Amino acid sequence: MSDKDLILKKLSKLSKEKQERVINFIDFLSSKDIETQLHEEDLDWSKFSLTQAMTGMENEADLYSLNDLKEVYK
């Protein structure tokens, strides 16, 4: 028996009220998956954006040196 069949079999034995609670729980789990996926996509875009913004900076001339500091901390 597949997981789907087992779930349907057990679900059919529950009262209508409990079936609705199971449906709500399934919706909750699905929404969490979507939120996680969207959060991961946001992180991916943030990393991409930062990478693009930083591209080529290693080749730029330094604007300041240690001599530009008023105080040197040791």
GUFI-694238 format. One record per residue: x, y, z of N, C-alpha, C in turn; residue in one letter; chain. Coordinates in nm, 2 decimals, padded with zeros to 4 digits. Layout:
GUFI-694238
[[X; Y; Z]; [X; Y; Z]; [X; Y; Z]; A; A]
...
//
This chain:
GUFI-694238
[[00.08; -00.12; 00.00]; [00.00; 00.00; 00.00]; [00.09; 00.12; 00.00]; M; A]
[[00.06; 00.22; -00.09]; [00.14; 00.34; -00.10]; [00.11; 00.43; 00.02]; S; A]
[[00.19; 00.53; 00.04]; [00.17; 00.63; 00.14]; [00.04; 00.70; 00.12]; D; A]
[[00.01; 00.74; -00.01]; [-00.11; 00.81; -00.04]; [-00.23; 00.73; 00.00]; K; A]
[[-00.23; 00.60; -00.04]; [-00.34; 00.51; 00.00]; [-00.36; 00.50; 00.15]; D; A]
[[-00.25; 00.48; 00.22]; [-00.26; 00.47; 00.36]; [-00.32; 00.60; 00.43]; L; A]
[[-00.27; 00.72; 00.38]; [-00.32; 00.84; 00.43]; [-00.47; 00.85; 00.40]; I; A]
[[-00.51; 00.82; 00.28]; [-00.66; 00.83; 00.25]; [-00.74; 00.73; 00.33]; L; A]
[[-00.69; 00.61; 00.35]; [-00.76; 00.52; 00.43]; [-00.78; 00.57; 00.58]; K; A]
[[-00.67; 00.62; 00.64]; [-00.68; 00.67; 00.77]; [-00.76; 00.80; 00.78]; K; A]
[[-00.75; 00.88; 00.68]; [-00.83; 01.00; 00.67]; [-00.98; 00.97; 00.67]; L; A]
[[-01.02; 00.87; 00.59]; [-01.16; 00.84; 00.58]; [-01.22; 00.79; 00.71]; S; A]
[[-01.14; 00.74; 00.80]; [-01.19; 00.69; 00.93]; [-01.21; 00.81; 01.03]; K; A]
[[-01.16; 00.93; 01.00]; [-01.18; 01.04; 01.09]; [-01.31; 01.11; 01.07]; L; A]
[[-01.35; 01.18; 01.18]; [-01.47; 01.26; 01.17]; [-01.45; 01.38; 01.07]; S; A]
[[-01.55; 01.44; 01.03]; [-01.55; 01.55; 00.93]; [-01.46; 01.66; 01.00]; K; A]
[[-01.48; 01.69; 01.12]; [-01.41; 01.79; 01.19]; [-01.26; 01.77; 01.19]; E; A]
[[-01.22; 01.64; 01.22]; [-01.08; 01.61; 01.22]; [-01.02; 01.60; 01.08]; K; A]
[[-01.10; 01.57; 00.98]; [-01.06; 01.57; 00.84]; [-01.02; 01.72; 00.80]; Q; A]
[[-01.11; 01.81; 00.85]; [-01.08; 01.95; 00.82]; [-00.95; 02.00; 00.89]; E; A]
[[-00.93; 01.95; 01.01]; [-00.80; 01.98; 01.08]; [-00.68; 01.93; 01.01]; R; A]
[[-00.69; 01.81; 00.95]; [-00.58; 01.75; 00.87]; [-00.56; 01.84; 00.75]; V; A]
[[-00.67; 01.88; 00.68]; [-00.65; 01.97; 00.56]; [-00.58; 02.10; 00.60]; I; A]
[[-00.62; 02.15; 00.71]; [-00.56; 02.28; 00.76]; [-00.41; 02.26; 00.79]; N; A]
[[-00.38; 02.14; 00.85]; [-00.24; 02.11; 00.88]; [-00.16; 02.09; 00.75]; F; A]
[[-00.22; 02.03; 00.65]; [-00.15; 02.01; 00.52]; [-00.13; 02.15; 00.46]; I; A]
[[-00.22; 02.24; 00.46]; [-00.21; 02.37; 00.41]; [-00.10; 02.44; 00.49]; D; A]
[[-00.09; 02.43; 00.62]; [00.02; 02.49; 00.70]; [00.15; 02.44; 00.65]; F; A]
[[00.17; 02.31; 00.64]; [00.30; 02.25; 00.59]; [00.33; 02.30; 00.45]; L; A]
[[00.24; 02.31; 00.37]; [00.26; 02.36; 00.23]; [00.31; 02.51; 00.23]; S; A]
[[00.24; 02.59; 00.32]; [00.28; 02.73; 00.32]; [00.42; 02.74; 00.38]; S; A]
[[00.46; 02.66; 00.48]; [00.60; 02.67; 00.53]; [00.70; 02.63; 00.42]; K; A]
[[00.67; 02.53; 00.34]; [00.76; 02.50; 00.23]; [00.78; 02.62; 00.13]; D; A]
[[00.67; 02.68; 00.10]; [00.67; 02.80; 00.01]; [00.75; 02.91; 00.08]; I; A]
[[00.73; 02.94; 00.21]; [00.80; 03.04; 00.27]; [00.95; 03.01; 00.27]; E; A]
[[00.99; 02.89; 00.30]; [01.13; 02.85; 00.30]; [01.19; 02.87; 00.16]; T; A]
[[01.12; 02.83; 00.06]; [01.17; 02.84; -00.08]; [01.18; 02.99; -00.11]; Q; A]
[[01.09; 03.07; -00.08]; [01.10; 03.22; -00.11]; [01.22; 03.28; -00.03]; L; A]
[[01.24; 03.24; 00.09]; [01.35; 03.29; 00.17]; [01.48; 03.25; 00.11]; H; A]
[[01.49; 03.13; 00.06]; [01.61; 03.08; 00.00]; [01.64; 03.16; -00.14]; E; A]
[[01.53; 03.18; -00.21]; [01.54; 03.26; -00.33]; [01.59; 03.40; -00.30]; E; A]
[[01.54; 03.46; -00.19]; [01.58; 03.60; -00.15]; [01.73; 03.60; -00.12]; D; A]
[[01.77; 03.50; -00.05]; [01.92; 03.49; -00.01]; [02.00; 03.47; -00.14]; L; A]
[[01.95; 03.39; -00.23]; [02.03; 03.37; -00.36]; [02.04; 03.50; -00.43]; D; A]
[[01.93; 03.58; -00.44]; [01.93; 03.71; -00.51]; [02.02; 03.81; -00.44]; W; A]
[[02.02; 03.81; -00.30]; [02.11; 03.90; -00.23]; [02.25; 03.87; -00.25]; S; A]
[[02.29; 03.74; -00.25]; [02.43; 03.70; -00.28]; [02.47; 03.74; -00.42]; K; A]
[[02.38; 03.72; -00.52]; [02.41; 03.75; -00.66]; [02.43; 03.90; -00.67]; F; A]
[[02.34; 03.98; -00.60]; [02.35; 04.13; -00.61]; [02.48; 04.18; -00.55]; S; A]
[[02.51; 04.12; -00.43]; [02.64; 04.16; -00.37]; [02.76; 04.12; -00.46]; L; A]
[[02.75; 04.01; -00.51]; [02.86; 03.96; -00.60]; [02.88; 04.06; -00.72]; T; A]
[[02.77; 04.10; -00.78]; [02.77; 04.19; -00.89]; [02.82; 04.33; -00.85]; Q; A]
[[02.78; 04.37; -00.73]; [02.82; 04.50; -00.69]; [02.97; 04.51; -00.66]; A; A]
[[03.03; 04.39; -00.61]; [03.17; 04.39; -00.57]; [03.26; 04.35; -00.69]; M; A]
[[03.20; 04.31; -00.80]; [03.28; 04.27; -00.92]; [03.38; 04.38; -00.96]; T; A]
[[03.50; 04.35; -00.97]; [03.60; 04.45; -01.02]; [03.66; 04.53; -00.91]; G; A]
[[03.61; 04.53; -00.79]; [03.66; 04.62; -00.68]; [03.81; 04.58; -00.65]; M; A]
[[03.84; 04.46; -00.67]; [03.98; 04.42; -00.63]; [04.08; 04.49; -00.72]; E; A]
[[04.04; 04.54; -00.84]; [04.13; 04.60; -00.93]; [04.13; 04.75; -00.92]; N; A]
[[04.04; 04.81; -00.83]; [04.04; 04.95; -00.81]; [04.16; 05.00; -00.73]; E; A]
[[04.20; 05.12; -00.75]; [04.31; 05.18; -00.68]; [04.26; 05.21; -00.53]; A; A]
[[04.35; 05.20; -00.44]; [04.31; 05.23; -00.30]; [04.29; 05.38; -00.28]; D; A]
[[04.18; 05.42; -00.22]; [04.16; 05.57; -00.20]; [04.23; 05.62; -00.08]; L; A]
[[04.26; 05.54; 00.01]; [04.32; 05.58; 00.14]; [04.43; 05.48; 00.17]; Y; A]
[[04.53; 05.53; 00.25]; [04.64; 05.45; 00.30]; [04.64; 05.46; 00.45]; S; A]
[[04.73; 05.39; 00.52]; [04.75; 05.40; 00.66]; [04.80; 05.54; 00.70]; L; A]
[[04.87; 05.61; 00.61]; [04.91; 05.75; 00.64]; [04.80; 05.85; 00.65]; N; A]
[[04.68; 05.81; 00.60]; [04.56; 05.90; 00.60]; [04.50; 05.90; 00.74]; D; A]
[[04.53; 05.80; 00.82]; [04.47; 05.79; 00.95]; [04.52; 05.90; 01.05]; L; A]
[[04.44; 05.95; 01.13]; [04.48; 06.05; 01.23]; [04.55; 05.98; 01.34]; K; A]
[[04.50; 05.86; 01.38]; [04.56; 05.78; 01.49]; [04.58; 05.64; 01.44]; E; A]
[[04.68; 05.58; 01.49]; [04.70; 05.44; 01.45]; [04.69; 05.36; 01.58]; V; A]
[[04.60; 05.26; 01.58]; [04.57; 05.18; 01.70]; [04.66; 05.05; 01.69]; Y; A]
[[04.71; 05.02; 01.81]; [04.80; 04.90; 01.81]; [04.74; 04.80; 01.90]; K; A]
//
